[in-house]
Amino acid sequence: YGNTNLMIDENGILLTENPKINEIKNALIRICLKDEVESSELRMNSRYVWNEKFNAENNYMEFIKKLSELQG
């Protein structure tokens, strides 16, 4: 789905389907070592992605709009 490189760089770290303990550990270390500016950007980007793609209120309204368009 989409550009995973963008997600990795701007929104977090993408783990493999069945990550090993070391992969999880290294991802957590990378996140913990971010400075305050990088951490803040990560949080803002995560919030933006959630709001655009997973916010139920937004999704509901978009779904209703598409259903209305189908009715003509």
Predicted model as a PDB file, atoms N, CA, C, CB and O in Angstrom, pLDDT in the B-factor column:
MODEL        1                                                                  
ATOM      1  N   TYR A   1       0.834  -1.181   0.000  1.00 47.00           N  
ATOM      2  CA  TYR A   1       0.000   0.000   0.000  1.00 47.00           C  
ATOM      3  C   TYR A   1       0.876   1.241   0.000  1.00 47.00           C  
ATOM      4  CB  TYR A   1      -0.948   0.000   1.206  1.00 47.00           C  
ATOM      5  O   TYR A   1       1.668   1.445   0.920  1.00 47.00           O  
ATOM      6  N   GLY A   2       0.743   2.050  -1.000  1.00 51.00           N  
ATOM      7  CA  GLY A   2       1.406   3.339  -1.029  1.00 51.00           C  
ATOM      8  C   GLY A   2       2.912   3.239  -1.042  1.00 51.00           C  
ATOM      9  O   GLY A   2       3.491   2.209  -1.388  1.00 51.00           O  
ATOM     10  N   ASN A   3       3.519   4.320  -0.662  1.00 50.00           N  
ATOM     11  CA  ASN A   3       4.969   4.433  -0.673  1.00 50.00           C  
ATOM     12  C   ASN A   3       5.506   4.097   0.711  1.00 50.00           C  
ATOM     13  CB  ASN A   3       5.412   5.852  -1.107  1.00 50.00           C  
ATOM     14  O   ASN A   3       5.486   4.941   1.606  1.00 50.00           O  
ATOM     15  N   THR A   4       5.983   2.875   0.891  1.00 51.00           N  
ATOM     16  CA  THR A   4       6.459   2.470   2.212  1.00 51.00           C  
ATOM     17  C   THR A   4       7.702   3.235   2.623  1.00 51.00           C  
ATOM     18  CB  THR A   4       6.744   0.984   2.236  1.00 51.00           C  
ATOM     19  O   THR A   4       7.936   3.428   3.816  1.00 51.00           O  
ATOM     20  N   ASN A   5       8.522   3.685   1.644  1.00 46.00           N  
ATOM     21  CA  ASN A   5       9.703   4.473   2.012  1.00 46.00           C  
ATOM     22  C   ASN A   5       9.304   5.779   2.668  1.00 46.00           C  
ATOM     23  CB  ASN A   5      10.569   4.751   0.784  1.00 46.00           C  
ATOM     24  O   ASN A   5       9.946   6.220   3.621  1.00 46.00           O  
ATOM     25  N   LEU A   6       8.246   6.403   2.163  1.00 45.00           N  
ATOM     26  CA  LEU A   6       7.757   7.629   2.775  1.00 45.00           C  
ATOM     27  C   LEU A   6       7.286   7.342   4.191  1.00 45.00           C  
ATOM     28  CB  LEU A   6       6.619   8.244   1.939  1.00 45.00           C  
ATOM     29  O   LEU A   6       7.571   8.106   5.114  1.00 45.00           O  
ATOM     30  N   MET A   7       6.566   6.241   4.363  1.00 52.00           N  
ATOM     31  CA  MET A   7       6.084   5.894   5.682  1.00 52.00           C  
ATOM     32  C   MET A   7       7.251   5.644   6.633  1.00 52.00           C  
ATOM     33  CB  MET A   7       5.179   4.667   5.611  1.00 52.00           C  
ATOM     34  O   MET A   7       7.216   6.080   7.784  1.00 52.00           O  
ATOM     35  N   ILE A   8       8.269   4.954   6.169  1.00 55.00           N  
ATOM     36  CA  ILE A   8       9.407   4.665   7.033  1.00 55.00           C  
ATOM     37  C   ILE A   8      10.124   5.959   7.417  1.00 55.00           C  
ATOM     38  CB  ILE A   8      10.382   3.695   6.336  1.00 55.00           C  
ATOM     39  O   ILE A   8      10.464   6.156   8.583  1.00 55.00           O  
ATOM     40  N   ASP A   9      10.352   6.830   6.455  1.00 62.00           N  
ATOM     41  CA  ASP A   9      11.103   8.045   6.719  1.00 62.00           C  
ATOM     42  C   ASP A   9      10.320   9.069   7.527  1.00 62.00           C  
ATOM     43  CB  ASP A   9      11.540   8.656   5.430  1.00 62.00           C  
ATOM     44  O   ASP A   9      10.898   9.785   8.344  1.00 62.00           O  
ATOM     45  N   GLU A  10       9.015   9.146   7.309  1.00 76.00           N  
ATOM     46  CA  GLU A  10       8.252  10.245   7.871  1.00 76.00           C  
ATOM     47  C   GLU A  10       7.263   9.836   8.946  1.00 76.00           C  
ATOM     48  CB  GLU A  10       7.530  10.935   6.796  1.00 76.00           C  
ATOM     49  O   GLU A  10       6.737  10.692   9.658  1.00 76.00           O  
ATOM     50  N   ASN A  11       7.003   8.550   9.075  1.00 80.00           N  
ATOM     51  CA  ASN A  11       5.934   8.145   9.964  1.00 80.00           C  
ATOM     52  C   ASN A  11       6.316   7.030  10.930  1.00 80.00           C  
ATOM     53  CB  ASN A  11       4.770   7.720   9.162  1.00 80.00           C  
ATOM     54  O   ASN A  11       5.510   6.671  11.788  1.00 80.00           O  
ATOM     55  N   GLY A  12       7.496   6.480  10.820  1.00 83.00           N  
ATOM     56  CA  GLY A  12       7.876   5.409  11.719  1.00 83.00           C  
ATOM     57  C   GLY A  12       8.789   4.417  11.047  1.00 83.00           C  
ATOM     58  O   GLY A  12       9.506   4.753  10.105  1.00 83.00           O  
ATOM     59  N   ILE A  13       8.761   3.213  11.525  1.00 86.00           N  
ATOM     60  CA  ILE A  13       9.625   2.159  11.005  1.00 86.00           C  
ATOM     61  C   ILE A  13       8.750   0.977  10.643  1.00 86.00           C  
ATOM     62  CB  ILE A  13      10.724   1.753  12.039  1.00 86.00           C  
ATOM     63  O   ILE A  13       7.969   0.491  11.461  1.00 86.00           O  
ATOM     64  N   LEU A  14       8.887   0.520   9.413  1.00 85.00           N  
ATOM     65  CA  LEU A  14       8.118  -0.615   8.944  1.00 85.00           C  
ATOM     66  C   LEU A  14       8.884  -1.895   9.270  1.00 85.00           C  
ATOM     67  CB  LEU A  14       7.833  -0.504   7.420  1.00 85.00           C  
ATOM     68  O   LEU A  14      10.025  -2.074   8.842  1.00 85.00           O  
ATOM     69  N   LEU A  15       8.254  -2.771  10.022  1.00 87.00           N  
ATOM     70  CA  LEU A  15       8.863  -4.050  10.376  1.00 87.00           C  
ATOM     71  C   LEU A  15       8.432  -5.117   9.375  1.00 87.00           C  
ATOM     72  CB  LEU A  15       8.476  -4.465  11.819  1.00 87.00           C  
ATOM     73  O   LEU A  15       7.423  -4.964   8.686  1.00 87.00           O  
ATOM     74  N   THR A  16       9.198  -6.191   9.304  1.00 87.00           N  
ATOM     75  CA  THR A  16       8.817  -7.301   8.451  1.00 87.00           C  
ATOM     76  C   THR A  16       7.545  -7.953   8.999  1.00 87.00           C  
ATOM     77  CB  THR A  16       9.967  -8.333   8.348  1.00 87.00           C  
ATOM     78  O   THR A  16       7.095  -7.639  10.101  1.00 87.00           O  
ATOM     79  N   GLU A  17       6.981  -8.859   8.216  1.00 86.00           N  
ATOM     80  CA  GLU A  17       5.718  -9.492   8.600  1.00 86.00           C  
ATOM     81  C   GLU A  17       5.813 -10.219   9.944  1.00 86.00           C  
ATOM     82  CB  GLU A  17       5.282 -10.469   7.522  1.00 86.00           C  
ATOM     83  O   GLU A  17       4.894 -10.138  10.759  1.00 86.00           O  
ATOM     84  N   ASN A  18       6.903 -10.916  10.172  1.00 91.00           N  
ATOM     85  CA  ASN A  18       7.113 -11.639  11.427  1.00 91.00           C  
ATOM     86  C   ASN A  18       8.466 -11.226  12.001  1.00 91.00           C  
ATOM     87  CB  ASN A  18       7.045 -13.192  11.209  1.00 91.00           C  
ATOM     88  O   ASN A  18       9.438 -11.973  11.888  1.00 91.00           O  
ATOM     89  N   PRO A  19       8.539 -10.048  12.612  1.00 91.00           N  
ATOM     90  CA  PRO A  19       9.835  -9.534  13.057  1.00 91.00           C  
ATOM     91  C   PRO A  19      10.445 -10.371  14.177  1.00 91.00           C  
ATOM     92  CB  PRO A  19       9.688  -8.101  13.520  1.00 91.00           C  
ATOM     93  O   PRO A  19       9.750 -10.866  15.064  1.00 91.00           O  
ATOM     94  N   LYS A  20      11.741 -10.510  14.107  1.00 95.00           N  
ATOM     95  CA  LYS A  20      12.492 -11.168  15.174  1.00 95.00           C  
ATOM     96  C   LYS A  20      12.711 -10.152  16.292  1.00 95.00           C  
ATOM     97  CB  LYS A  20      13.860 -11.739  14.647  1.00 95.00           C  
ATOM     98  O   LYS A  20      12.540  -8.950  16.089  1.00 95.00           O  
ATOM     99  N   ILE A  21      13.081 -10.632  17.447  1.00 97.00           N  
ATOM    100  CA  ILE A  21      13.310  -9.770  18.606  1.00 97.00           C  
ATOM    101  C   ILE A  21      14.323  -8.675  18.286  1.00 97.00           C  
ATOM    102  CB  ILE A  21      13.794 -10.600  19.799  1.00 97.00           C  
ATOM    103  O   ILE A  21      14.118  -7.518  18.655  1.00 97.00           O  
ATOM    104  N   ASN A  22      15.405  -9.021  17.608  1.00 96.00           N  
ATOM    105  CA  ASN A  22      16.436  -8.023  17.286  1.00 96.00           C  
ATOM    106  C   ASN A  22      15.907  -6.920  16.379  1.00 96.00           C  
ATOM    107  CB  ASN A  22      17.629  -8.697  16.622  1.00 96.00           C  
ATOM    108  O   ASN A  22      16.287  -5.758  16.529  1.00 96.00           O  
ATOM    109  N   GLU A  23      15.033  -7.273  15.441  1.00 93.00           N  
ATOM    110  CA  GLU A  23      14.457  -6.259  14.551  1.00 93.00           C  
ATOM    111  C   GLU A  23      13.597  -5.278  15.346  1.00 93.00           C  
ATOM    112  CB  GLU A  23      13.617  -6.927  13.438  1.00 93.00           C  
ATOM    113  O   GLU A  23      13.664  -4.068  15.126  1.00 93.00           O  
ATOM    114  N   ILE A  24      12.807  -5.789  16.250  1.00 94.00           N  
ATOM    115  CA  ILE A  24      11.974  -4.935  17.098  1.00 94.00           C  
ATOM    116  C   ILE A  24      12.861  -4.067  17.991  1.00 94.00           C  
ATOM    117  CB  ILE A  24      11.005  -5.791  17.959  1.00 94.00           C  
ATOM    118  O   ILE A  24      12.638  -2.864  18.122  1.00 94.00           O  
ATOM    119  N   LYS A  25      13.860  -4.689  18.597  1.00 96.00           N  
ATOM    120  CA  LYS A  25      14.788  -3.956  19.468  1.00 96.00           C  
ATOM    121  C   LYS A  25      15.465  -2.825  18.706  1.00 96.00           C  
ATOM    122  CB  LYS A  25      15.848  -4.907  20.053  1.00 96.00           C  
ATOM    123  O   LYS A  25      15.528  -1.697  19.195  1.00 96.00           O  
ATOM    124  N   ASN A  26      15.970  -3.120  17.519  1.00 94.00           N  
ATOM    125  CA  ASN A  26      16.663  -2.090  16.736  1.00 94.00           C  
ATOM    126  C   ASN A  26      15.732  -0.962  16.316  1.00 94.00           C  
ATOM    127  CB  ASN A  26      17.297  -2.710  15.504  1.00 94.00           C  
ATOM    128  O   ASN A  26      16.138   0.200  16.290  1.00 94.00           O  
ATOM    129  N   ALA A  27      14.496  -1.292  15.989  1.00 91.00           N  
ATOM    130  CA  ALA A  27      13.524  -0.257  15.628  1.00 91.00           C  
ATOM    131  C   ALA A  27      13.236   0.647  16.823  1.00 91.00           C  
ATOM    132  CB  ALA A  27      12.216  -0.894  15.115  1.00 91.00           C  
ATOM    133  O   ALA A  27      13.172   1.868  16.680  1.00 91.00           O  
ATOM    134  N   LEU A  28      13.064   0.052  17.989  1.00 92.00           N  
ATOM    135  CA  LEU A  28      12.814   0.845  19.201  1.00 92.00           C  
ATOM    136  C   LEU A  28      14.008   1.738  19.537  1.00 92.00           C  
ATOM    137  CB  LEU A  28      12.502  -0.079  20.390  1.00 92.00           C  
ATOM    138  O   LEU A  28      13.838   2.888  19.941  1.00 92.00           O  
ATOM    139  N   ILE A  29      15.195   1.207  19.369  1.00 94.00           N  
ATOM    140  CA  ILE A  29      16.399   2.004  19.630  1.00 94.00           C  
ATOM    141  C   ILE A  29      16.458   3.187  18.675  1.00 94.00           C  
ATOM    142  CB  ILE A  29      17.675   1.137  19.491  1.00 94.00           C  
ATOM    143  O   ILE A  29      16.736   4.310  19.094  1.00 94.00           O  
ATOM    144  N   ARG A  30      16.195   2.941  17.377  1.00 91.00           N  
ATOM    145  CA  ARG A  30      16.219   4.035  16.398  1.00 91.00           C  
ATOM    146  C   ARG A  30      15.221   5.132  16.761  1.00 91.00           C  
ATOM    147  CB  ARG A  30      15.915   3.500  14.994  1.00 91.00           C  
ATOM    148  O   ARG A  30      15.521   6.319  16.634  1.00 91.00           O  
ATOM    149  N   ILE A  31      14.041   4.729  17.209  1.00 90.00           N  
ATOM    150  CA  ILE A  31      13.034   5.723  17.596  1.00 90.00           C  
ATOM    151  C   ILE A  31      13.465   6.466  18.855  1.00 90.00           C  
ATOM    152  CB  ILE A  31      11.667   5.051  17.819  1.00 90.00           C  
ATOM    153  O   ILE A  31      13.314   7.684  18.939  1.00 90.00           O  
ATOM    154  N   CYS A  32      13.997   5.745  19.826  1.00 92.00           N  
ATOM    155  CA  CYS A  32      14.414   6.372  21.086  1.00 92.00           C  
ATOM    156  C   CYS A  32      15.595   7.316  20.916  1.00 92.00           C  
ATOM    157  CB  CYS A  32      14.767   5.310  22.098  1.00 92.00           C  
ATOM    158  O   CYS A  32      15.759   8.245  21.707  1.00 92.00           O  
ATOM    159  N   LEU A  33      16.413   7.097  19.906  1.00 94.00           N  
ATOM    160  CA  LEU A  33      17.590   7.943  19.689  1.00 94.00           C  
ATOM    161  C   LEU A  33      17.281   9.219  18.902  1.00 94.00           C  
ATOM    162  CB  LEU A  33      18.651   7.154  18.964  1.00 94.00           C  
ATOM    163  O   LEU A  33      18.159  10.058  18.706  1.00 94.00           O  
ATOM    164  N   LYS A  34      16.047   9.358  18.460  1.00 92.00           N  
ATOM    165  CA  LYS A  34      15.676  10.575  17.727  1.00 92.00           C  
ATOM    166  C   LYS A  34      15.720  11.763  18.675  1.00 92.00           C  
ATOM    167  CB  LYS A  34      14.261  10.437  17.087  1.00 92.00           C  
ATOM    168  O   LYS A  34      15.379  11.647  19.852  1.00 92.00           O  
ATOM    169  N   ASP A  35      16.146  12.910  18.145  1.00 94.00           N  
ATOM    170  CA  ASP A  35      16.139  14.115  18.978  1.00 94.00           C  
ATOM    171  C   ASP A  35      14.715  14.654  19.073  1.00 94.00           C  
ATOM    172  CB  ASP A  35      17.099  15.199  18.401  1.00 94.00           C  
ATOM    173  O   ASP A  35      13.799  14.104  18.463  1.00 94.00           O  
ATOM    174  N   GLU A  36      14.531  15.714  19.827  1.00 95.00           N  
ATOM    175  CA  GLU A  36      13.192  16.251  20.093  1.00 95.00           C  
ATOM    176  C   GLU A  36      12.489  16.702  18.811  1.00 95.00           C  
ATOM    177  CB  GLU A  36      13.282  17.422  21.068  1.00 95.00           C  
ATOM    178  O   GLU A  36      11.286  16.491  18.660  1.00 95.00           O  
ATOM    179  N   VAL A  37      13.225  17.318  17.895  1.00 95.00           N  
ATOM    180  CA  VAL A  37      12.628  17.784  16.642  1.00 95.00           C  
ATOM    181  C   VAL A  37      12.162  16.585  15.813  1.00 95.00           C  
ATOM    182  CB  VAL A  37      13.642  18.646  15.836  1.00 95.00           C  
ATOM    183  O   VAL A  37      11.041  16.586  15.303  1.00 95.00           O  
ATOM    184  N   GLU A  38      13.001  15.575  15.675  1.00 92.00           N  
ATOM    185  CA  GLU A  38      12.632  14.378  14.907  1.00 92.00           C  
ATOM    186  C   GLU A  38      11.450  13.660  15.555  1.00 92.00           C  
ATOM    187  CB  GLU A  38      13.835  13.419  14.790  1.00 92.00           C  
ATOM    188  O   GLU A  38      10.550  13.188  14.860  1.00 92.00           O  
ATOM    189  N   SER A  39      11.454  13.578  16.867  1.00 91.00           N  
ATOM    190  CA  SER A  39      10.353  12.925  17.581  1.00 91.00           C  
ATOM    191  C   SER A  39       9.049  13.681  17.367  1.00 91.00           C  
ATOM    192  CB  SER A  39      10.664  12.824  19.084  1.00 91.00           C  
ATOM    193  O   SER A  39       7.996  13.079  17.158  1.00 91.00           O  
ATOM    194  N   SER A  40       9.131  14.990  17.419  1.00 93.00           N  
ATOM    195  CA  SER A  40       7.946  15.818  17.207  1.00 93.00           C  
ATOM    196  C   SER A  40       7.403  15.643  15.788  1.00 93.00           C  
ATOM    197  CB  SER A  40       8.272  17.296  17.472  1.00 93.00           C  
ATOM    198  O   SER A  40       6.193  15.534  15.593  1.00 93.00           O  
ATOM    199  N   GLU A  41       8.296  15.617  14.806  1.00 92.00           N  
ATOM    200  CA  GLU A  41       7.875  15.414  13.417  1.00 92.00           C  
ATOM    201  C   GLU A  41       7.237  14.039  13.235  1.00 92.00           C  
ATOM    202  CB  GLU A  41       9.071  15.570  12.465  1.00 92.00           C  
ATOM    203  O   GLU A  41       6.238  13.903  12.528  1.00 92.00           O  
ATOM    204  N   LEU A  42       7.807  13.036  13.864  1.00 91.00           N  
ATOM    205  CA  LEU A  42       7.260  11.684  13.783  1.00 91.00           C  
ATOM    206  C   LEU A  42       5.841  11.650  14.352  1.00 91.00           C  
ATOM    207  CB  LEU A  42       8.166  10.687  14.537  1.00 91.00           C  
ATOM    208  O   LEU A  42       4.944  11.055  13.756  1.00 91.00           O  
ATOM    209  N   ARG A  43       5.640  12.291  15.507  1.00 92.00           N  
ATOM    210  CA  ARG A  43       4.317  12.337  16.113  1.00 92.00           C  
ATOM    211  C   ARG A  43       3.323  13.072  15.228  1.00 92.00           C  
ATOM    212  CB  ARG A  43       4.386  12.999  17.477  1.00 92.00           C  
ATOM    213  O   ARG A  43       2.199  12.607  15.038  1.00 92.00           O  
ATOM    214  N   MET A  44       3.731  14.227  14.679  1.00 93.00           N  
ATOM    215  CA  MET A  44       2.831  15.007  13.819  1.00 93.00           C  
ATOM    216  C   MET A  44       2.471  14.228  12.559  1.00 93.00           C  
ATOM    217  CB  MET A  44       3.477  16.352  13.439  1.00 93.00           C  
ATOM    218  O   MET A  44       1.312  14.215  12.145  1.00 93.00           O  
ATOM    219  N   ASN A  45       3.452  13.586  11.957  1.00 91.00           N  
ATOM    220  CA  ASN A  45       3.192  12.809  10.753  1.00 91.00           C  
ATOM    221  C   ASN A  45       2.294  11.608  11.042  1.00 91.00           C  
ATOM    222  CB  ASN A  45       4.504  12.343  10.137  1.00 91.00           C  
ATOM    223  O   ASN A  45       1.433  11.264  10.233  1.00 91.00           O  
ATOM    224  N   SER A  46       2.493  10.982  12.177  1.00 89.00           N  
ATOM    225  CA  SER A  46       1.652   9.848  12.557  1.00 89.00           C  
ATOM    226  C   SER A  46       0.215  10.298  12.758  1.00 89.00           C  
ATOM    227  CB  SER A  46       2.184   9.181  13.834  1.00 89.00           C  
ATOM    228  O   SER A  46      -0.720   9.623  12.329  1.00 89.00           O  
ATOM    229  N   ARG A  47       0.045  11.422  13.401  1.00 91.00           N  
ATOM    230  CA  ARG A  47      -1.297  11.971  13.619  1.00 91.00           C  
ATOM    231  C   ARG A  47      -1.964  12.310  12.284  1.00 91.00           C  
ATOM    232  CB  ARG A  47      -1.227  13.229  14.516  1.00 91.00           C  
ATOM    233  O   ARG A  47      -3.153  12.051  12.092  1.00 91.00           O  
ATOM    234  N   TYR A  48      -1.191  12.889  11.368  1.00 90.00           N  
ATOM    235  CA  TYR A  48      -1.723  13.244  10.058  1.00 90.00           C  
ATOM    236  C   TYR A  48      -2.188  11.992   9.305  1.00 90.00           C  
ATOM    237  CB  TYR A  48      -0.660  14.001   9.236  1.00 90.00           C  
ATOM    238  O   TYR A  48      -3.289  11.976   8.754  1.00 90.00           O  
ATOM    239  N   VAL A  49      -1.365  10.956   9.279  1.00 86.00           N  
ATOM    240  CA  VAL A  49      -1.720   9.714   8.587  1.00 86.00           C  
ATOM    241  C   VAL A  49      -2.965   9.106   9.208  1.00 86.00           C  
ATOM    242  CB  VAL A  49      -0.554   8.707   8.633  1.00 86.00           C  
ATOM    243  O   VAL A  49      -3.865   8.665   8.492  1.00 86.00           O  
ATOM    244  N   TRP A  50      -3.024   9.078  10.531  1.00 87.00           N  
ATOM    245  CA  TRP A  50      -4.210   8.540  11.210  1.00 87.00           C  
ATOM    246  C   TRP A  50      -5.445   9.332  10.803  1.00 87.00           C  
ATOM    247  CB  TRP A  50      -4.029   8.575  12.751  1.00 87.00           C  
ATOM    248  O   TRP A  50      -6.476   8.751  10.464  1.00 87.00           O  
ATOM    249  N   ASN A  51      -5.344  10.644  10.836  1.00 89.00           N  
ATOM    250  CA  ASN A  51      -6.499  11.483  10.539  1.00 89.00           C  
ATOM    251  C   ASN A  51      -6.964  11.315   9.089  1.00 89.00           C  
ATOM    252  CB  ASN A  51      -6.165  12.946  10.814  1.00 89.00           C  
ATOM    253  O   ASN A  51      -8.166  11.310   8.822  1.00 89.00           O  
ATOM    254  N   GLU A  52      -6.034  11.181   8.168  1.00 85.00           N  
ATOM    255  CA  GLU A  52      -6.370  11.054   6.755  1.00 85.00           C  
ATOM    256  C   GLU A  52      -6.895   9.668   6.392  1.00 85.00           C  
ATOM    257  CB  GLU A  52      -5.163  11.371   5.916  1.00 85.00           C  
ATOM    258  O   GLU A  52      -7.756   9.550   5.521  1.00 85.00           O  
ATOM    259  N   LYS A  53      -6.398   8.629   7.035  1.00 83.00           N  
ATOM    260  CA  LYS A  53      -6.711   7.269   6.598  1.00 83.00           C  
ATOM    261  C   LYS A  53      -7.555   6.445   7.568  1.00 83.00           C  
ATOM    262  CB  LYS A  53      -5.456   6.551   6.344  1.00 83.00           C  
ATOM    263  O   LYS A  53      -8.253   5.526   7.139  1.00 83.00           O  
ATOM    264  N   PHE A  54      -7.507   6.752   8.862  1.00 86.00           N  
ATOM    265  CA  PHE A  54      -8.122   5.863   9.834  1.00 86.00           C  
ATOM    266  C   PHE A  54      -9.097   6.540  10.794  1.00 86.00           C  
ATOM    267  CB  PHE A  54      -7.062   5.200  10.615  1.00 86.00           C  
ATOM    268  O   PHE A  54      -9.670   5.868  11.652  1.00 86.00           O  
ATOM    269  N   ASN A  55      -9.294   7.815  10.676  1.00 90.00           N  
ATOM    270  CA  ASN A  55     -10.221   8.537  11.540  1.00 90.00           C  
ATOM    271  C   ASN A  55     -11.646   8.153  11.154  1.00 90.00           C  
ATOM    272  CB  ASN A  55     -10.008  10.082  11.433  1.00 90.00           C  
ATOM    273  O   ASN A  55     -12.094   8.474  10.053  1.00 90.00           O  
ATOM    274  N   ALA A  56     -12.357   7.476  12.038  1.00 90.00           N  
ATOM    275  CA  ALA A  56     -13.695   6.963  11.737  1.00 90.00           C  
ATOM    276  C   ALA A  56     -14.650   8.081  11.333  1.00 90.00           C  
ATOM    277  CB  ALA A  56     -14.255   6.214  12.942  1.00 90.00           C  
ATOM    278  O   ALA A  56     -15.452   7.902  10.416  1.00 90.00           O  
ATOM    279  N   GLU A  57     -14.581   9.203  11.986  1.00 88.00           N  
ATOM    280  CA  GLU A  57     -15.490  10.309  11.663  1.00 88.00           C  
ATOM    281  C   GLU A  57     -15.274  10.785  10.227  1.00 88.00           C  
ATOM    282  CB  GLU A  57     -15.288  11.483  12.647  1.00 88.00           C  
ATOM    283  O   GLU A  57     -16.238  10.980   9.486  1.00 88.00           O  
ATOM    284  N   ASN A  58     -14.023  10.969   9.834  1.00 84.00           N  
ATOM    285  CA  ASN A  58     -13.725  11.372   8.457  1.00 84.00           C  
ATOM    286  C   ASN A  58     -14.116  10.280   7.467  1.00 84.00           C  
ATOM    287  CB  ASN A  58     -12.236  11.706   8.309  1.00 84.00           C  
ATOM    288  O   ASN A  58     -14.716  10.561   6.430  1.00 84.00           O  
ATOM    289  N   ASN A  59     -13.779   9.048   7.786  1.00 88.00           N  
ATOM    290  CA  ASN A  59     -14.086   7.935   6.888  1.00 88.00           C  
ATOM    291  C   ASN A  59     -15.591   7.773   6.712  1.00 88.00           C  
ATOM    292  CB  ASN A  59     -13.476   6.635   7.421  1.00 88.00           C  
ATOM    293  O   ASN A  59     -16.062   7.501   5.608  1.00 88.00           O  
ATOM    294  N   TYR A  60     -16.333   7.937   7.777  1.00 90.00           N  
ATOM    295  CA  TYR A  60     -17.789   7.813   7.722  1.00 90.00           C  
ATOM    296  C   TYR A  60     -18.373   8.857   6.778  1.00 90.00           C  
ATOM    297  CB  TYR A  60     -18.403   7.960   9.129  1.00 90.00           C  
ATOM    298  O   TYR A  60     -19.203   8.532   5.929  1.00 90.00           O  
ATOM    299  N   MET A  61     -17.950  10.094   6.919  1.00 88.00           N  
ATOM    300  CA  MET A  61     -18.470  11.162   6.065  1.00 88.00           C  
ATOM    301  C   MET A  61     -18.095  10.922   4.597  1.00 88.00           C  
ATOM    302  CB  MET A  61     -17.936  12.530   6.534  1.00 88.00           C  
ATOM    303  O   MET A  61     -18.912  11.156   3.706  1.00 88.00           O  
ATOM    304  N   GLU A  62     -16.892  10.468   4.345  1.00 88.00           N  
ATOM    305  CA  GLU A  62     -16.456  10.176   2.982  1.00 88.00           C  
ATOM    306  C   GLU A  62     -17.264   9.005   2.402  1.00 88.00           C  
ATOM    307  CB  GLU A  62     -14.940   9.853   2.956  1.00 88.00           C  
ATOM    308  O   GLU A  62     -17.626   9.026   1.226  1.00 88.00           O  
ATOM    309  N   PHE A  63     -17.539   8.010   3.209  1.00 90.00           N  
ATOM    310  CA  PHE A  63     -18.332   6.868   2.787  1.00 90.00           C  
ATOM    311  C   PHE A  63     -19.752   7.302   2.425  1.00 90.00           C  
ATOM    312  CB  PHE A  63     -18.361   5.802   3.888  1.00 90.00           C  
ATOM    313  O   PHE A  63     -20.283   6.887   1.395  1.00 90.00           O  
ATOM    314  N   ILE A  64     -20.358   8.117   3.249  1.00 90.00           N  
ATOM    315  CA  ILE A  64     -21.710   8.635   2.987  1.00 90.00           C  
ATOM    316  C   ILE A  64     -21.718   9.440   1.696  1.00 90.00           C  
ATOM    317  CB  ILE A  64     -22.207   9.510   4.168  1.00 90.00           C  
ATOM    318  O   ILE A  64     -22.640   9.319   0.889  1.00 90.00           O  
ATOM    319  N   LYS A  65     -20.690  10.261   1.499  1.00 91.00           N  
ATOM    320  CA  LYS A  65     -20.590  11.064   0.283  1.00 91.00           C  
ATOM    321  C   LYS A  65     -20.532  10.166  -0.953  1.00 91.00           C  
ATOM    322  CB  LYS A  65     -19.350  11.975   0.340  1.00 91.00           C  
ATOM    323  O   LYS A  65     -21.217  10.429  -1.941  1.00 91.00           O  
ATOM    324  N   LYS A  66     -19.721   9.112  -0.902  1.00 91.00           N  
ATOM    325  CA  LYS A  66     -19.600   8.195  -2.040  1.00 91.00           C  
ATOM    326  C   LYS A  66     -20.903   7.443  -2.290  1.00 91.00           C  
ATOM    327  CB  LYS A  66     -18.462   7.200  -1.802  1.00 91.00           C  
ATOM    328  O   LYS A  66     -21.274   7.218  -3.442  1.00 91.00           O  
ATOM    329  N   LEU A  67     -21.607   7.048  -1.219  1.00 91.00           N  
ATOM    330  CA  LEU A  67     -22.896   6.385  -1.391  1.00 91.00           C  
ATOM    331  C   LEU A  67     -23.901   7.323  -2.049  1.00 91.00           C  
ATOM    332  CB  LEU A  67     -23.432   5.896  -0.040  1.00 91.00           C  
ATOM    333  O   LEU A  67     -24.670   6.905  -2.915  1.00 91.00           O  
ATOM    334  N   SER A  68     -23.895   8.567  -1.646  1.00 91.00           N  
ATOM    335  CA  SER A  68     -24.805   9.552  -2.226  1.00 91.00           C  
ATOM    336  C   SER A  68     -24.516   9.747  -3.717  1.00 91.00           C  
ATOM    337  CB  SER A  68     -24.688  10.895  -1.481  1.00 91.00           C  
ATOM    338  O   SER A  68     -25.440   9.893  -4.518  1.00 91.00           O  
ATOM    339  N   GLU A  69     -23.239   9.748  -4.083  1.00 91.00           N  
ATOM    340  CA  GLU A  69     -22.853   9.891  -5.495  1.00 91.00           C  
ATOM    341  C   GLU A  69     -23.334   8.698  -6.312  1.00 91.00           C  
ATOM    342  CB  GLU A  69     -21.324  10.037  -5.627  1.00 91.00           C  
ATOM    343  O   GLU A  69     -23.688   8.854  -7.481  1.00 91.00           O  
ATOM    344  N   LEU A  70     -23.350   7.514  -5.715  1.00 89.00           N  
ATOM    345  CA  LEU A  70     -23.817   6.321  -6.421  1.00 89.00           C  
ATOM    346  C   LEU A  70     -25.316   6.371  -6.708  1.00 89.00           C  
ATOM    347  CB  LEU A  70     -23.492   5.078  -5.610  1.00 89.00           C  
ATOM    348  O   LEU A  70     -25.780   5.854  -7.724  1.00 89.00           O  
ATOM    349  N   GLN A  71     -26.067   7.000  -5.804  1.00 85.00           N  
ATOM    350  CA  GLN A  71     -27.507   7.100  -5.976  1.00 85.00           C  
ATOM    351  C   GLN A  71     -27.869   8.066  -7.102  1.00 85.00           C  
ATOM    352  CB  GLN A  71     -28.162   7.543  -4.674  1.00 85.00           C  
ATOM    353  O   GLN A  71     -28.941   7.973  -7.700  1.00 85.00           O  
ATOM    354  N   GLY A  72     -26.955   8.992  -7.378  1.00 70.00           N  
ATOM    355  CA  GLY A  72     -27.163   9.934  -8.482  1.00 70.00           C  
ATOM    356  C   GLY A  72     -27.977  11.060  -8.056  1.00 70.00           C  
ATOM    357  O   GLY A  72     -28.257  11.957  -8.852  1.00 70.00           O  
TER     358      GLY A  72                                                      
ENDMDL                                                                          
END                                                                             
